[in-house]
Each structure stands twice: as C-alpha cells, then as structure tokens.
Amino acid sequence: MAETMIHVEVVYATPDKQQIVALELPAGTTVREAALKSGLDRQFDGLDLSTADLGVFGKAVPKAESVELQSGDRVEIYRPLIADPKEVRKQRAAKVKARQEAEERRKA
C-alpha cells in the first residue's frame, strides 16, 4: 500500500530575498522535519534550521519537533528579532509626546 503524502510549503524571507518551497512529504512529518527538508539553509547564509523559530500560518509552534503537519499547511521560518517591539513602540510614543509638548509650548 502506498504511503499517504501531504503537500506543504516552507517559506523564509529576508528584507532582500524571499523563497517559497513546495514539498510533498509523508503524512506524519513534523514542522521541524519539513523545514529541514526544504533546503532553505543552503540558500540563506547563517540560517540554522535545526534551531530556528518556526510557525504554521503565522502562529508560532514552540515544539516544532513534535507537531505534525496537515496537507496544505505553510511552515514559516522566523528570523530573530533585532529590537524588542515593545521598546520600539515606547520610544516612538515618547517622540510623539515630546513633539506635541514642544508644539504646545510654541503656541503658548
């Protein structure tokens, strides 16, 4: 009897380059296994698929080694954050507040 196969996509992007790899894999393949089989680490310098954070359709998968994929799933390989998003928002809000206060002082 033939093994059941599933169709999935594995995606990775940098600011300069994006890549989508379509794969046909055996049913029961995990998120991590699909990422490793994509071969994207050979196309992007410094990408370590054995430790990269992964997700499926925008939802992070903390235990990528044990979560099995369904046919049609899209595995996403996440890049590490350069800056803390909360800190960036705080800084942006502080700049806006300072600008508004400066404008109010000029009006007074």
C-alpha positions as CSV (number, residue, x, y, z in Angstrom):
1,M,0.0,0.0,0.0
2,A,1.3,3.5,-0.9
3,E,2.3,5.9,1.8
4,T,-0.1,8.9,2.2
5,M,1.6,12.1,1.2
6,I,0.8,15.7,2.2
7,H,1.6,18.9,0.3
8,V,3.1,21.8,2.3
9,E,5.0,25.0,1.7
10,V,8.0,26.2,3.6
11,V,8.7,29.9,3.5
12,Y,11.6,32.2,4.6
13,A,12.2,35.9,3.9
14,T,14.9,38.5,4.5
15,P,14.5,42.2,3.6
16,D,16.2,41.4,0.2
17,K,15.1,37.9,-0.7
18,Q,12.0,35.7,-0.2
19,Q,11.7,32.0,-1.0
20,I,8.8,29.5,-1.0
21,V,9.5,25.8,-1.4
22,A,6.6,23.4,-2.1
23,L,7.1,19.9,-0.8
24,E,5.4,16.6,-0.9
25,L,6.1,14.7,2.3
26,P,4.9,11.6,4.1
27,A,1.9,12.1,6.4
28,G,3.2,12.5,10.0
29,T,6.0,14.9,9.0
30,T,6.7,17.4,11.7
31,V,7.1,21.2,11.3
32,R,10.9,20.9,12.0
33,E,11.3,18.0,9.6
34,A,9.6,20.0,6.8
35,A,11.9,23.0,7.4
36,L,15.0,20.8,7.3
37,K,13.8,19.1,4.1
38,S,13.2,22.4,2.4
39,G,16.9,23.0,1.9
40,L,16.4,26.8,2.5
41,D,19.5,26.8,4.8
42,R,21.6,26.3,1.6
43,Q,20.1,29.4,0.0
44,F,20.4,31.8,3.0
45,D,23.7,32.3,4.8
46,G,23.5,31.9,8.5
47,L,20.1,30.2,8.6
48,D,20.2,27.2,11.0
49,L,17.0,25.2,10.5
50,S,17.8,22.9,13.4
51,T,17.3,25.8,15.9
52,A,15.2,28.4,14.0
53,D,11.9,29.5,15.4
54,L,9.1,28.1,13.3
55,G,5.4,28.6,12.8
56,V,2.4,27.5,10.8
57,F,0.2,30.2,9.1
58,G,1.5,32.9,11.4
59,K,1.2,31.0,14.7
60,A,4.4,30.2,16.4
61,V,5.0,26.5,17.1
62,P,7.1,26.1,20.3
63,K,7.5,22.3,19.9
64,A,8.2,22.1,16.2
65,E,9.8,18.7,16.6
66,S,6.5,17.1,17.8
67,V,3.8,19.0,15.9
68,E,2.7,17.1,12.7
69,L,1.7,19.0,9.6
70,Q,-1.5,18.7,7.6
71,S,-1.8,18.8,3.9
72,G,-1.9,22.5,2.8
73,D,0.0,23.9,5.7
74,R,2.5,26.7,5.3
75,V,5.6,26.4,7.5
76,E,7.2,29.8,8.3
77,I,10.8,30.2,9.4
78,Y,11.2,33.2,11.6
79,R,14.2,35.5,11.8
80,P,15.4,36.6,15.2
81,L,14.2,40.0,16.4
82,I,16.7,42.8,16.1
83,A,14.9,45.0,18.5
84,D,12.3,44.5,21.2
85,P,8.9,45.5,19.6
86,K,7.6,46.9,23.0
87,E,10.7,49.0,23.4
88,V,10.4,50.4,19.9
89,R,6.8,51.4,20.5
90,K,7.7,53.1,23.8
91,Q,10.4,55.1,22.0
92,R,8.1,56.1,19.2
93,A,5.4,57.2,21.7
94,A,7.9,59.2,23.6
95,K,9.0,61.0,20.5
96,V,5.4,61.8,19.5
97,K,4.7,63.1,23.1
98,A,7.8,65.3,23.1
99,R,6.9,66.7,19.7
100,Q,3.3,67.5,20.9
101,E,4.6,69.2,24.0
102,A,7.1,71.3,22.0
103,E,4.3,72.4,19.7
104,E,2.1,73.4,22.7
105,R,5.0,75.4,24.2
106,R,5.4,77.3,20.9
107,K,1.7,78.1,20.8
108,A,1.7,79.4,24.4
